[in-house]
């Protein structure tokens, strides 16, 4: 393939219509969860200047891989694996700012359509090659927490964040070992 047509700033692996659709969202405070082919779910969105929750990022949260694997099956490169094992109603998608979920694989489209109440289909690419779903309740970058919890360790934090009852819009979690200074005195 000619790389200028296949993978460039304005060409996204034969899915330029999806790229154009995502660029119409002028809010600029969203990320995508592309459970799709390697280009979309890897580091391709970096090239297209569309923030993604997957792919390589040299500046990522210390436990980012743990956060991702709380709701999706990933390979060692933070790239989602096709097939089952994805929990699209997870509050983790909200916390990571995933406004759109992109799916290529037919199984994933079916899983997303049948499993999730918070995603709605908003765009279908050429030849139904890729489908874009919008998270109706995504979190924008700024919000406040009416509740905060101090938990003893990483295991407890991840367990609570992965639970179906966790609401990232209303609860802030601290791991006791991560608190320093004055905050540690009050823990």
Secondary structure, DSSP 8 states (H G I E B T S, - for coil): --HHHHEETTEETT-HHHHHHHHT-TT---EEEEES-HHHHTTHHHHHT--BSSS--SS--TTHHHHHHTTS-B-TTS-B-SSS---TT-HHHHHTTEEEEEE-SHHHHHHHHHH-SSEEEEEE-GGG--EEEEETT---S----SEEEEESSHHHHHHHHHSTT--TTTEEEEEGGG--HHHHHH-
